[in-house]
Amino acid sequence: MFNVVLFAAGALVMLAAALHATRARRALMTRGVKVKARVAGTVHTRDGVSLALEFVTPAGSTRRLPYPLPRKAKGFEQGSEVTLYYDPDRPDKLFVEGDRAMLGAELVYYLLAAMLAVLAVVMLAL
């Protein structure tokens, strides 16, 4: 019985993580500021190497924000242009359209939630 509770709890945690990630991304895409940014190179941050995304704000000032370097950085070469969504009140919250790593993480959370839920049901049926 403990295994059923453990798998069910894990499924709920993974589902909550998936929903949180999806809501955060969608909130940026609907309420955030959408701009075209240029990949200006890379910068070293406390989290490792990040892309330096440079863009002009709607107010006309130039901003440069770090964005975690995607593993498969196709389309993120220096000088390329990307669509960026960011929260002007918290510029560290941003999403780059087409970043498959972020979408892949959401998918993994949903898949893990489903697998753990199935395991809980199977264990309950035994």
PEGIFEN-V323587 format. One record per residue. N is the residue number from 0. RES is the residue in one small letter. D_LAST is the distance of its C-alpha to the last C-alpha in Angstrom with 2 decimals. Layout:
n->N res->RES d_last->D_LAST
n->N res->RES d_last->D_LAST
//
This chain:
n->0 res->m d_last->9.96
n->1 res->f d_last->12.98
n->2 res->n d_last->11.43
n->3 res->v d_last->10.33
n->4 res->v d_last->13.92
n->5 res->l d_last->15.40
n->6 res->f d_last->14.15
n->7 res->a d_last->15.12
n->8 res->a d_last->18.41
n->9 res->g d_last->19.08
n->10 res->a d_last->18.66
n->11 res->l d_last->21.09
n->12 res->v d_last->23.50
n->13 res->m d_last->23.64
n->14 res->l d_last->24.14
n->15 res->a d_last->26.88
n->16 res->a d_last->28.53
n->17 res->a d_last->28.54
n->18 res->l d_last->30.03
n->19 res->h d_last->32.56
n->20 res->a d_last->33.72
n->21 res->t d_last->34.05
n->22 res->r d_last->35.94
n->23 res->a d_last->38.23
n->24 res->r d_last->39.13
n->25 res->r d_last->39.74
n->26 res->a d_last->41.80
n->27 res->l d_last->44.00
n->28 res->m d_last->44.44
n->29 res->t d_last->45.44
n->30 res->r d_last->47.26
n->31 res->g d_last->48.32
n->32 res->v d_last->51.50
n->33 res->k d_last->51.37
n->34 res->v d_last->53.87
n->35 res->k d_last->54.67
n->36 res->a d_last->54.53
n->37 res->r d_last->55.93
n->38 res->v d_last->54.24
n->39 res->a d_last->57.02
n->40 res->g d_last->55.55
n->41 res->t d_last->53.26
n->42 res->v d_last->53.36
n->43 res->h d_last->51.87
n->44 res->t d_last->49.81
n->45 res->r d_last->47.88
n->46 res->d d_last->44.74
n->47 res->g d_last->46.48
n->48 res->v d_last->48.31
n->49 res->s d_last->48.30
n->50 res->l d_last->50.14
n->51 res->a d_last->53.18
n->52 res->l d_last->53.17
n->53 res->e d_last->56.58
n->54 res->f d_last->57.38
n->55 res->v d_last->59.91
n->56 res->t d_last->58.76
n->57 res->p d_last->59.89
n->58 res->a d_last->62.50
n->59 res->g d_last->63.94
n->60 res->s d_last->63.01
n->61 res->t d_last->61.38
n->62 res->r d_last->58.04
n->63 res->r d_last->56.15
n->64 res->l d_last->52.47
n->65 res->p d_last->50.14
n->66 res->y d_last->46.98
n->67 res->p d_last->44.35
n->68 res->l d_last->45.13
n->69 res->p d_last->42.52
n->70 res->r d_last->41.26
n->71 res->k d_last->42.41
n->72 res->a d_last->45.55
n->73 res->k d_last->46.76
n->74 res->g d_last->49.06
n->75 res->f d_last->49.54
n->76 res->e d_last->52.59
n->77 res->q d_last->55.50
n->78 res->g d_last->57.67
n->79 res->s d_last->55.07
n->80 res->e d_last->54.44
n->81 res->v d_last->51.11
n->82 res->t d_last->50.15
n->83 res->l d_last->49.21
n->84 res->y d_last->47.84
n->85 res->y d_last->48.49
n->86 res->d d_last->48.72
n->87 res->p d_last->52.44
n->88 res->d d_last->51.70
n->89 res->r d_last->49.26
n->90 res->p d_last->50.24
n->91 res->d d_last->47.58
n->92 res->k d_last->45.06
n->93 res->l d_last->45.50
n->94 res->f d_last->43.83
n->95 res->v d_last->45.38
n->96 res->e d_last->44.76
n->97 res->g d_last->43.24
n->98 res->d d_last->41.62
n->99 res->r d_last->38.54
n->100 res->a d_last->37.24
n->101 res->m d_last->36.74
n->102 res->l d_last->35.14
n->103 res->g d_last->32.93
n->104 res->a d_last->31.72
n->105 res->e d_last->30.76
n->106 res->l d_last->28.86
n->107 res->v d_last->26.97
n->108 res->y d_last->26.00
n->109 res->y d_last->24.69
n->110 res->l d_last->22.76
n->111 res->l d_last->21.16
n->112 res->a d_last->20.26
n->113 res->a d_last->18.62
n->114 res->m d_last->16.70
n->115 res->l d_last->15.46
n->116 res->a d_last->14.53
n->117 res->v d_last->12.54
n->118 res->l d_last->10.72
n->119 res->a d_last->10.12
n->120 res->v d_last->8.84
n->121 res->v d_last->6.48
n->122 res->m d_last->5.29
n->123 res->l d_last->5.53
n->124 res->a d_last->3.83
n->125 res->l d_last->0.00
//
